[in-house]
Amino acid sequence: MKEITFLKQNAKKWEEYEKVLDGEKTAHPTKITEMFIELTDDLSYANTNYDNTNTNAYVNGIASRVHHLVYKNKKETGNRFVTFYTKELPLLFGRYHKQLFFSFLVTAIATLVGVLSQIYDDSFVRLILGDYYVDYTLENIKKGNPLAIYGESNQLLMFVQITINNIRVSFIAFVFGLCTAFGTSFFLAYNGVMLGCFFAMFYQHNVLDKALKVVWIHGALEISAIIIAGCAGFVLGNSFIFPGTHTRIKAFARGGKDGLKIVIGLVPVFIMAGFLESFVTRYTEMHIALSLSIIGLSFAFIVGYFIVLPIYLKQKHQLIYD
C-alpha cells in the first residue's frame, strides 16, 4: 500500500483519537484499550513499510500517548461482569451490525427454502429431521397435542441439556468462520432449512398457529442468538480475508477475539432460552396473550440490546469504529 493511501485510510480515525487524548471527547476505558491495539497495529505496519518517515513518527507519537492513557485508566471502577454486559459488549457489537444483517439474511433465505422444499415435497422434512422425530410428531398431531414432546422430559435435566447444546451450537457457528464466511453461511443455511421445513410440516397438518405460539416462546431468544453467533462467525471469517491495514495474522487475532466475546456474551441468552423451553414451553395450552407477551418481550430485548443500545452508546461516546 502506498503511504498516501495509508494516510487517507486512517487519517480520520487518528484525528478522533487525538480529540480523545486532548480531552475534547470522552472514551470508555475499554475503547481506550482498543485504540492502543489499533495504533500498535498501525505502528507495526508503518515501521515495516514507512520507516524513518513523518508518518511513522506521527503514529508512534499517538501510540505513546494512548499507552500512557491506558495505564492511567488501568484500574476500572465497578464490577467487571456488569461493565462487560452494559458497555464493552454493546460497544464491540456496534462494529458488526453489517455482519449481523448478513447472518440474518442467510438464515431467512434458508428458512424460506426449507418452507418451499417441504411444501413441494412432503417427505423433505424426513431428510432433514429424521424419520423418528417426524413419525413421533405426526403421532402427537393425531392425538391432538402436536408439541407434546416439550412436556415429556424432566424439566431440570431438559434445561441443562438444551442450554449446553445451544451453547455448543453457537460455538460451532463461530468456529465455522475458520472456513471463511462460507463456512458459517453453510451452518446457518442448514439451521434455516431445518427451521423452515419444521414449520411447513405443521402448516401442512393445520396446526401451524399452535406451533408458532408455542415454539417461539423459547425460539425468539434461541434462534436470534444463533443468528448472532453466526455474526461472530462472519467476524472471524472476514478477519483474515479482509485484513485492511493490518497483517492477516493480527487481523485474524482481533477477529477471533471479538467473535469469541460475542459468543461468550450470548451464554445468558441461551440460559434464558433453555429455561423457557424447559419450564414454560411445555404449557402448550397457555393463553395466547401470555404467549405473545413472552415472545414480544424476547424480541424487544434482542433488538434493544444488540441493535439499539450499541447505536446509542456509539453516539453517546462519539466513538469512531472502523
WOGI-V191691 format. One record per helix or strand of 2 or more residues. SS is the DSSP state (@ for helix, = for strand). FROM is the first residue (numbers start at 1). TO is the last residue. If there is no record, write none. Layout:
# WOGI-V191691
SS,FROM,TO + SS,FROM,TO
This chain:
# WOGI-V191691
@,3,21 + @,29,49 + @,54,72 + @,80,93 + @,97,120 + @,124,129 + @,131,142 + @,148,151 + @,155,204 + @,208,239 + @,248,265 + @,267,279 + @,288,317
